[in-house]
Amino acid sequence: MSLQQQKTLFDIYGEQGLPVELITLNVLRTIIATFGILFNTSLVFVTAKSK
C-alpha cells in the first residue's frame, strides 16, 4: 500500500466521529491487557518472593 492510499481515522470517519463499537472494543482490549500485565507482574513478584 502506497503512502497516497493510506487513510487516517479522520479521513475515514470525518466529522461524525468514531463509532461507539470501535471505542468500546478498544477500551475492553485495554482493560484486558492491563489485567494481564498486572497478573503477570504479581506472578513474578510471588515467584521471586518465594525463592
VEXDREN-2710 file (C-alpha; in Angstrom, 1 decimal):
% VEXDREN-2710
k/r/px/py/pz
1/MET/0.0/0.0/0.0
2/SER/1.5/3.3/-1.0
3/LEU/1.5/6.4/1.1
4/GLN/-1.1/8.0/-1.0
5/GLN/-3.6/5.2/-0.4
6/GLN/-3.3/5.2/3.4
7/LYS/-6.1/7.0/5.2
8/THR/-6.2/8.2/8.7
9/LEU/-9.2/7.6/11.0
10/PHE/-10.2/11.2/10.4
11/ASP/-10.2/10.7/6.7
12/ILE/-12.5/7.6/7.1
13/TYR/-14.9/8.9/9.7
14/GLY/-14.6/12.7/9.2
15/GLU/-16.7/14.9/11.4
16/GLN/-19.1/12.2/12.5
17/GLY/-16.5/10.7/14.8
18/LEU/-15.6/7.2/15.7
19/PRO/-18.3/4.5/16.1
20/VAL/-19.2/3.6/19.6
21/GLU/-18.4/0.0/18.9
22/LEU/-14.9/0.8/17.9
23/ILE/-14.3/2.8/21.0
24/THR/-15.8/0.1/23.3
25/LEU/-13.8/-2.6/21.7
26/ASN/-10.5/-0.7/22.2
27/VAL/-11.4/0.1/25.8
28/LEU/-12.1/-3.6/26.5
29/ARG/-8.9/-4.6/24.9
30/THR/-7.0/-2.1/27.0
31/ILE/-8.7/-3.3/30.2
32/ILE/-7.9/-7.0/29.4
33/ALA/-4.3/-6.1/28.6
34/THR/-3.9/-4.2/31.8
35/PHE/-5.2/-7.1/33.9
36/GLY/-2.9/-9.4/32.0
37/ILE/0.1/-7.3/32.8
38/LEU/-0.8/-6.9/36.4
39/PHE/-1.4/-10.6/36.8
40/ASN/1.9/-11.4/35.2
41/THR/3.6/-8.9/37.4
42/SER/2.0/-10.4/40.5
43/LEU/3.1/-13.9/39.5
44/VAL/6.7/-12.7/39.0
45/PHE/6.6/-11.0/42.4
46/VAL/5.3/-14.1/44.2
47/THR/7.8/-16.3/42.4
48/ALA/10.7/-14.1/43.3
49/LYS/9.5/-13.7/46.9
50/SER/9.2/-17.5/47.4
51/LYS/12.8/-18.2/46.3
END
